[in-house]
Amino acid sequence: MNAPRAAPASLALLPTCIDAVPVATSLARQLDLPLAAMGTNPALCEEFDLLLLVSVPGLALQLTRRGLAGGPAAGSGKAPRRGASQALPGPVRVDFGSDGMRHRRRSGHNELLGRAIGVSARRRLQVVDATAGLGRDSFVLADMGCKVMLCEREPVIAAMLAQGLQAALASGDEWLLQAARLMILVAADARDLAPPQLASTDVIYLDPMFPARDKSAAVKKEMALFHILLGEDSACRDADDLLLWAIAQDISRVVVKRPPRAPVLAGRKPSHSVAGKAVRFDVYVRRALS
Ligand SMILES: C[S@@+](CC[C@H](N)C(=O)[O-])C[C@H]1O[C@@H](n2cnc3c(N)ncnc32)[C@H](O)[C@@H]1O
């Protein structure tokens, strides 16, 4: 994947079949985004960087040829030869029942997060996930018994989350249902939450975006898409401010997910950190969890 751009990308909705046209049209209106012509091939698309694929079962975000090249062909000089098809990474969707989520649960990868948040069998914690993204950390926390408010300020990602939650609630899978019933989505900037919305919150959780380390960075497909969708600079710049907002709230603790060797946010030393090989959770304790 090429270097992430500084500005947000261009995006359109693409209905993938005739039955999806009404949903795509109304969602395009709601999100104030254009509709791409049905049949557009992402691997040849030079009009948009990303396409939100709308099918009858759901939404998926797909990089295009232009997005892969890092922007309009004329400006970047990196686009492949006109007319040539190119292998693109597959689309990204919110799928709480995916094999990846099931594996994450079985493999014990969730233990560090649970420890950092303070999950215990004795109490049901209320967590605000202030950077919900594709909702995977939120789902893991709900699966551990927390009540989770998912805040997502990017409308396209919030729409994907809403659809993923709906699908989980309609799945008939008791595991998915139990967790999804503990999750509530707020499509807004977390810093705009009104005090009553935070009233019974124990923990604010932050997983802000961080800059890709280099061009070949091991940023996952999803994060690479986020960098393109949101614009790396603006998305990463807010992270310090978000921590300062979170630790000013009347709650028990703030937990921040960071890459293992990344600096702390806003120069604020955490009370302690819970670190693994691939991730570190900085924990800012305000008072004991009740
Ligand atoms: C790195 S992703 C989070 C990934 C997520 N933890 C997961 O498990 O899928 C960061 C997300 O936070 C969102 N975000 C950043 N600042 C925010 C804010 N102040 N309020 C709400 N959402 C925010 C971004 O739009 C992006 O979707």
The ligand as an SDF file (V2000), in Angstrom:
LIG
                    3D

 27 29  0  0  0  0  0  0  0  0999 V2000
   -8.1560    2.9420   15.3450 C   0  0  0  0  0  0  0  0  0  0  0  0
   -9.8750    3.0890   15.0820 S   0  0  0  0  0  0  0  0  0  0  0  0
  -10.5440    2.1450   16.4240 C   0  0  0  0  0  0  0  0  0  0  0  0
  -10.6040    0.6730   16.1460 C   0  0  0  0  0  0  0  0  0  0  0  0
  -11.4480   -0.0670   17.1720 C   0  0  0  0  0  0  0  0  0  0  0  0
  -10.8350   -0.0810   18.4710 N   0  0  0  0  0  0  0  0  0  0  0  0
  -11.7970   -1.4910   16.7510 C   0  0  0  0  0  0  0  0  0  0  0  0
  -11.6230   -2.3960   17.5660 O   0  0  0  0  0  0  0  0  0  0  0  0
  -12.2870   -1.6720   15.6100 O   0  0  0  0  0  0  0  0  0  0  0  0
  -10.2030    4.7270   15.6130 C   0  0  0  0  0  0  0  0  0  0  0  0
  -11.6320    5.2040   15.3330 C   0  0  0  0  0  0  0  0  0  0  0  0
  -11.9280    6.2390   16.2540 O   0  0  0  0  0  0  0  0  0  0  0  0
  -12.7260    7.2080   15.6190 C   0  0  0  0  0  0  0  0  0  0  0  0
  -12.5590    8.4590   16.4040 N   0  0  0  0  0  0  0  0  0  0  0  0
  -11.4200    9.1680   16.5750 C   0  0  0  0  0  0  0  0  0  0  0  0
  -11.6310   10.2070   17.3900 N   0  0  0  0  0  0  0  0  0  0  0  0
  -12.9390   10.1440   17.7680 C   0  0  0  0  0  0  0  0  0  0  0  0
  -13.7560   10.9510   18.6250 C   0  0  0  0  0  0  0  0  0  0  0  0
  -13.2670   12.0400   19.2310 N   0  0  0  0  0  0  0  0  0  0  0  0
  -15.0450   10.6040   18.8070 N   0  0  0  0  0  0  0  0  0  0  0  0
  -15.5620    9.5040   18.1590 C   0  0  0  0  0  0  0  0  0  0  0  0
  -14.8300    8.7170   17.3240 N   0  0  0  0  0  0  0  0  0  0  0  0
  -13.5290    9.0250   17.1340 C   0  0  0  0  0  0  0  0  0  0  0  0
  -12.1800    7.2590   14.2000 C   0  0  0  0  0  0  0  0  0  0  0  0
  -13.1480    7.7710   13.3050 O   0  0  0  0  0  0  0  0  0  0  0  0
  -11.8740    5.7840   13.9420 C   0  0  0  0  0  0  0  0  0  0  0  0
  -12.9900    5.1360   13.3900 O   0  0  0  0  0  0  0  0  0  0  0  0
  1  2  1  0
  2  3  1  0
  2 10  1  0
  3  4  1  0
  4  5  1  0
  5  6  1  0
  5  7  1  0
  7  8  2  0
  7  9  1  0
 10 11  1  0
 11 12  1  0
 11 26  1  0
 12 13  1  0
 13 14  1  0
 13 24  1  0
 14 15  1  0
 14 23  1  0
 15 16  2  0
 16 17  1  0
 17 18  1  0
 17 23  2  0
 18 19  1  0
 18 20  2  0
 20 21  1  0
 21 22  2  0
 22 23  1  0
 24 25  1  0
 24 26  1  0
 26 27  1  0
M  CHG  2   2   1   9  -1
M  END
$$$$
